[in-house]
Amino acid sequence: VSNPEVSQSDPERYCLDTTFRHGPSYYLTDDGLLVFNRLTSYTRIEVVVPQGFIPVSSDHETLYEWQDDNVVVKITDVGKTTVNLVMAPLPETSVE
């Protein structure tokens, strides 16, 4: 993997950028909340929040960023642990 910024600052490091989907990591609670729950050993992960949902809690420090029409939750320094992200459905809005 080539990342010039990392290569210049620390030539012994490398950057791995992996995108994967794992449906079983998501589930709906009885009260309609969507939960992302996954064991990971990555030090940085990004979770794309499905359209129609907004993050409401996480068990790790997070940053939120809009990419296209989705919120992306960025979590750093996770280590080997479980990530638990709770998302609520957006209230339906109407413009009259």
C-alpha positions as CSV (number, residue, x, y, z in Angstrom):
1,V,0.0,0.0,0.0
2,S,1.4,3.3,-1.0
3,N,0.8,6.4,1.3
4,P,3.4,9.1,0.6
5,E,2.6,11.0,3.8
6,V,3.1,8.0,6.0
7,S,6.2,6.9,4.0
8,Q,7.9,10.2,4.5
9,S,7.2,10.5,8.2
10,D,7.9,6.9,9.1
11,P,9.2,4.6,6.3
12,E,8.8,1.5,8.5
13,R,5.0,2.0,8.8
14,Y,2.4,1.0,6.3
15,C,-1.3,2.0,5.8
16,L,-4.0,-0.6,5.2
17,D,-7.3,0.6,3.7
18,T,-9.9,-2.2,3.7
19,T,-13.6,-1.9,3.0
20,F,-15.8,-4.8,3.9
21,R,-19.4,-5.5,4.6
22,H,-20.6,-7.8,7.3
23,G,-24.4,-7.9,7.7
24,P,-24.4,-9.9,10.9
25,S,-22.5,-7.0,12.6
26,Y,-25.8,-5.0,12.4
27,Y,-29.1,-5.8,14.2
28,L,-32.3,-4.0,15.1
29,T,-33.4,-3.7,18.7
30,D,-37.1,-4.2,19.7
31,D,-37.4,-0.4,20.0
32,G,-36.2,0.3,16.5
33,L,-32.5,1.2,17.1
34,L,-29.9,-0.1,14.7
35,V,-26.8,-1.4,16.4
36,F,-23.4,-2.1,14.9
37,N,-21.5,-4.5,17.1
38,R,-18.2,-6.1,16.0
39,L,-15.0,-7.4,17.5
40,T,-12.0,-5.8,15.7
41,S,-8.3,-5.5,16.0
42,Y,-7.9,-2.6,13.7
43,T,-6.6,0.6,15.2
44,R,-8.8,2.8,13.0
45,I,-12.2,2.0,11.6
46,E,-15.0,3.8,9.8
47,V,-18.6,2.8,10.0
48,V,-21.0,4.1,7.3
49,V,-24.3,4.8,8.9
50,P,-27.2,3.6,6.7
51,Q,-29.4,6.3,5.2
52,G,-32.3,7.1,7.4
53,F,-30.3,6.6,10.6
54,I,-28.2,8.9,12.8
55,P,-25.6,7.8,15.4
56,V,-26.7,8.3,19.0
57,S,-24.0,6.6,21.1
58,S,-20.7,4.7,20.9
59,D,-18.5,3.0,23.4
60,H,-15.5,4.7,21.9
61,E,-14.5,8.3,21.2
62,T,-15.8,9.1,17.7
63,L,-15.7,11.7,15.0
64,Y,-18.6,12.2,12.6
65,E,-18.3,13.3,9.0
66,W,-20.8,13.6,6.1
67,Q,-19.8,11.7,2.9
68,D,-22.4,12.1,0.2
69,D,-25.7,11.4,1.9
70,N,-24.4,9.3,4.8
71,V,-22.8,9.9,8.1
72,V,-19.4,8.2,8.6
73,V,-18.4,7.4,12.1
74,K,-14.6,7.4,12.5
75,I,-13.1,5.6,15.5
76,T,-9.4,5.6,16.2
77,D,-7.2,3.7,18.6
78,V,-9.7,0.9,19.0
79,G,-7.2,-2.0,19.5
80,K,-8.6,-5.5,20.0
81,T,-12.0,-4.9,21.4
82,T,-15.7,-4.8,20.6
83,V,-17.1,-1.7,18.9
84,N,-20.7,-0.9,19.8
85,L,-22.4,1.9,17.8
86,V,-26.1,2.7,18.3
87,M,-28.1,4.5,15.6
88,A,-31.6,5.9,15.8
89,P,-34.0,6.3,12.8
90,L,-34.3,9.9,11.6
91,P,-37.7,11.3,12.3
92,E,-39.7,11.8,9.1
93,T,-39.9,15.4,8.2
94,S,-42.4,17.1,5.9
95,V,-42.1,20.4,4.2
96,E,-45.5,22.1,3.8
